[in-house]
């Protein structure tokens, strides 16, 4: 029986994180703290809030601490309990009980498409979500929940999109698409172009790090040839999917932070800290004292 409910979310986390060297020489970029949580935890919490039951993390060499973070830590819990730090104990237990975490290693860095293909046996014949941990999205309704609602309506793959102005569009995959009459936030995709110049971009609708994909993508990823840098590109796989199924973009509601970029991480840290009840007021007063 083919399942139609999105129950599993894949987190590609095998990259080297060179943009954050030297910090990422020994710490996975996914474990860098945004205020007081590693950036991957924001994505995991989003997936759980959207109804996903299984979290599949695609890891690589030196990424064991990602698994450790979501595992139970008996020694730490015993220490916190002995010292009467019950609030911290509860926080620690919540992290280890967030979801069922499954990890699988990508033995070679062969691209995002290959990372998705590594998860095939764990996904089976059902639709699934992909969350890129670098993209932290602050939204009242979790971005992935919005996308699952769209998937339930259109029964086709859904790509998160946002409008990008100016030359920076060349850093993204860009959709050639048409809005649906009944909901202009939903875009029917005709084609996509990877990192076009501003002049050649078919629209301003850039693909952001959230996907809901049908299992047909695995057959296509197995057949296509490696693209730029000898890597298997997910964008090429989705373009192949267009030959068999309809694919949709979705203009999600919320603010996306590029936590894979130093400046983006700094901006996200400031904005998330200001929203915190325990940090916001004092942090806001501190910022006012700076000579900017």
N, C-alpha and C positions, 0 to 999 in steps of 0.2 A: 504494500500500500504506500502510495506517495503522500508524504506529509505536506501540509500547506502552511502550518504554523511555524513562525520563526522562533526557534528554541535555542539556537546556538550562535555564539558570537566568536569570531576569530580575531585575535590580536597579533599581528605581525610584529615581533620584537627581537629580530635577529640582527638588526643593523648595528654598525659600529659607533654611530653617534659622533662622528668626527667634528661636527660643528661645535661641540662642547668640550673638546680637548683643552686642557689636560684632565678635566674632571672625569671624563668618560674613559680614561685610560684604565681605571679599575672599577668604575661604577657604571652600570648600564644607564643610558640616557633615560630609559623608561622609569628609572628609580630616582631621578633627580626630583627634589622636593619643590612643589608649588605650594607655598606657605608651609604646611606641615604634612602634606600627603604626596607620595610619589605620583607623577603625572599619569601613570598607567591606572592608578586606582580610580581616578575621576572617570575614565572610560569604562572600567569594570562596574562601577556604581551606576553609570548611565545604562549599561546593558541590562543589569539586574532590574532597574526601575522600569525598563521597557518590556520586561517579561521574559528575558532570556534565562535559561536554566543552566546551561553549560558554557563555560568560558574556556576557549582553546587558545593557549598562548604559544606562538611559534617562536622558539628561542634559538640561541646559538651558543657557541662556546663562551664561557664567562658570564652567563646570564642566570646562574643558579639562584642568585639572591631574589629574583622576581618570584620564583616558586616559594622560596623561604618566607617572603613577605606575606603571602596569602596562606601560609601553613600555620598550624598551631605551634606556639612557642611555650612549652611547659616551664622551662627555666624562668623566662621573663614573667610569665603569669604568676608563678609561685613567689617570685621576688616582690612583685607589686602587691600581691595579696598579703604577704608577710609585713610589708611596710604600711599597709592600710590605704594604699593609693587606689581606691576602688573605682574612681572615675577613669583613670588610665587603664586599669584592668579591664573594664567594660569596653573601652575603645579598642584595646588589643584583641579581645575576643570577637568583637564585631568584624574586624578585618578578616580574621581566619574563618569566619562563618558566612562571609558574603555570598559565596557561590561554590559550585563544584568546579574546581580549576583543573584543567587537563593540559599538560605541556607536551610538546613534540618538538624535536630539534631539527632545524634546517641546517644540514651539515655543510652546505656551501651557500655563499651569498650570491644567489642567482636571480634576484629580483623579486618584486612584490607578487607577480603572477606565480612564480615558483613557490613562494611562501604559502600562498593560498592552496596550491596544488598539494603541498605536504599534508594539509588537513583533510584531504579527501576521504580517507578511511574513517575518520572521526565524524564527518558530516553525514555521509551516506546520501540517500536520495531525498533530500529535503532542502528548502530554502534556508539561507543562513545570513548572518550579518558579518560585516568586516568593520572594525574600528581601528584607525591608525592612532596610537596613543599620543603622538605629537600634537594632534588636533584636539584641544580641550574646548568644548562648547558649553557655554553658560546659557541655559534656557529654562524657562518656567516649566514647560513640558519637555522632558528629555528629547533631544534631537532624534535619537533612534526610535523612541516611541512614536514621534510624529511620522517617521518613515515607515514604520511597521503598519500604522494606520493607513498610509497611502498604499503600501503593498497589498493589504487586505482588500483594498478597493480595486486596484488595477491588475492584481495577480501577475505582476512582471517585476523584473529587477528594477531597483530604485537607487539612484545616485544622489547624494546630498550635493547641493550647489549653492553658491552665493555669487552675486554680481561683483566683479572686480574691474575697477576703472584703470585706464592708462596702461603704460608699458609693463606694469607688474603682472598683467595677464599672461605674459610669456613664461611665467613660472608654473603654470597650471595646465592640466588637460581641460579643454574648452568644448562645450557642447554646441552642436548644430541642432537646434531644437525648435519646437513649436508649442506654445502654451495650450493646454486644453481649455475649451470654451467654458466647461462647467467649473473649472478651478484653475486659474492662471498660475497658481504656485506649482502645479504639476506640469512638467514639460515632456512632450513626447520626443525622444531622441532619434534623430535621423543619422547622425554621424558624430564623431568627435575628433579633435585635433590636439595632439600632444605638444604643449609649449609653443604655440604659434607666436609670431610677431603681433604687435597690436593691430597692424594693418590687415593681417591675414586671419585674425581671430573671427570665427563665424558668429560669435555672440559675446556677451560679457559674462556668460554663465560658466563659472569655473567649478570643476569637481573638487569637493572637499573630502576629507578623510572619513567618510561614512558611506557604506554600501550595503544594500541587501541584494543578494545574488541567488539565482536559481541554480540547481545542481548541474544544469547543462553547461555551465561555465567550465567545469572540470574536463569534459570531453574536448572543449575547444583549447584550453590551456595545454592539454597533452599534445595537440596537433600543431599548434603554431610554432614558428621558429623564433629563437631569441632575437630581441631587437637591440636598441642602443646599449652599448657596453657589454654585449653578450648576455644580457639579462632577459628573463621572460617577463614581459610587461603586461600588467593587468589591463591597462587601457587597450592593448591589442586584443586581449581575450574578450573584452566587452564589445569591441567593434565586431568581432566574429560572432558574438551572441546576437547581434542585430540581424544577422541573416536568418535566424531561426525564431526569434521571439521579440516582442516589443520591450523596449527599455525606456525608463522614465527618469527624468531629473526631478528633484524636489527642492524648492526654495524654502529651506527650513527657517523657523522663527527662533532667533537666539543670536548670541555673539560668539564667534569663533576666535580662539586664541592660538596662534602658531607657537606652541611651546617647544618646537624643535629648532627654534631660532633664538639666539641670545636676547635680542631686543624684544621679540615676542614674549619670551619667558619673563623678562623684567616687567613688561606691561601687564601681563596676566597676574603676576605676583602682587603688584600694586592694586589692581582692581579687585582681586579675590580677597585680599587683606582688608580693603576698605568695606567690603560687604559683611565681614565677620562682626558679630555682636561683641565678641571678646577683644577684638583687635582694632576694629574700625574707628571708634571715637578717638582713642589715643594716637593711632597712626595718622589720622587726619590732622590732628593738632600738631603732630611732629612735622608733617609735610608743610604746614603753614609757616614753620620757623625757618625753612630753608630759603636761602637767597638764590632764587632761580632767574 
